[in-house]
């Protein structure tokens, strides 16, 4: 789990600012869904959006969409294991 979560956390903007990131690293940060969650939390706690980070409405939409996708994927995976073990 740390193999995926630690790089996601480091590239979320929580540790290093998105404004100072180079082009390729910034592109990876924009693909990372944790970036949007971090930006949303920052906007909610400080009342403003940090330089270079996505807007609060975009962050909210991406965070909700990512949560729905993960919930649907985990439900499908749980349903698949339940179906195959009872047959």
N, C-alpha and C positions, 0 to 999 in steps of 0.2 A: 504494500500500500504506500509506503514511503517513497518508492521508486517513482510513482506518479504524482503524489501530493506535494512533495518537497519542491520539485521544479515548478509545479503550478503555483505554489505559494510564492516562490522567489520571483517568478515572472508575472505576478498579479499586480504589481505596483505597491504592494504593502511594504516591501523592503527597499526597492529602488524606484525612483521616480520615473514615470513614463515620459515626462518632458525631456529628460536628459538621455533617453535611450537612442541607440543608433537605429537606422532604418530596418534591418532584418530583425533585430530584437524587438523593436516596436511592433512589427507585423506579427510576431509570435505572441506578444502581449495582447494584441487586439483579437487574436483567435482564442485566447485563453478565457473561458467563461468565469473564472475566479477574478479576473480583472474587473469585470462588471459588478460583481458582488462587493469587491473591495471599494470600488468607486461609489457605489450606492451607500455603503456603510459610512464612508468618509463624508459624503454629502449630507446624510442624515445627522451625523454627530457634529459636524462643523457648520452646517448651513450653507456651505459653498462647495463648488466643484473644484478639485485641484487642477493645476495647469496640465494640459495634455491628456487628461482622463476623460472618459465618455460622460455625456450628460446624464442626469439622474433618471430621466424618463427612459432613455435607451438602456441604462443599467438595470432598471426595474424590469423592463420587458425581456431582456436577455436572461436575467436571473430566473424569472418565472418560467420562461420557455425551457431553459436548461433543466430546471427542476421537474417540469412535466415530462420531458423526454426521459430523464433518469427514472422517474417513478413508473412510467409505462414500460421501460426496459426491465426494471427489476420485477414488476408484476408479471410480465411475460416470462421471464426466467423462472420465477417461483412457480408459475402455473405449469410450465413445461416440466419441471422436476417433479411436481405433484402428480401430473398426468402419467408420466413414465413409471413412477414407482408404484402406482396403484394398479397398473395393468398387468 
